[in-house]
Amino acid sequence: MRQRLIMGYEQALEAKAAYEAKDYQAAIQLYEDAIQIARNPAMALEEARASVGGDNYDSVKGVNWLVDSFRNSCRARLALKDVDGARRDAFAATVFSQNTDPDAHMCLAEVCQASKDTMGELQATKAAIAQYQRLEDEYSKPMPGKDAVARAEAAKIKSNASTVKRELGFRIVKLERELKASS
């Protein structure tokens, strides 16, 4: 199990390099392989961690690479106009993140935009805003005992969440106008 987990993670790193180089077809294949190899061991490891305590958000952190893989695969598929495959990957990203990753919801919004599903895009964008709000709230809490670097990183995350949330608010207004005009 450990070897499969490591192999899958390393393959996901190769896929990320292909994705960043805009070799989307290779990235998709590498992500598919990485996910196939390591999804079950990664989930088993996270289930074991969760069984010894911790909240759901903490248990999701260990599968961030898996969520990243689904998100990047989604965006690579969108670049190649594979909307159905992108939708599958976006849904998987939200499921594996247990709906806590705002960028997974943004992937879903991008898929809905590509397929001209305004209502779906609106719902996914609202879900992303809710998760950015959660991040903003979480990183607004005092961090007693944390070093300056950790506090600075928290401030950066909070600021980014606030900025993205504001930008998405404008997008929601536009989508609501489009829906109202089409009814």
DALINLIN-V723627 format. One record per helix or strand. SS is the DSSP state (alpha for helix, beta for strand). FROM is the first residue (numbers start at 0). LEN is the number of residues. Records with the same first field share a line. If there is no record, write none. Layout:
BEGIN
SS: FROM-LEN, FROM-LEN
END
This chain:
BEGIN
alpha: 1-19, 23-28, 55-6, 63-16, 82-14, 101-13, 117-21, 147-35
END
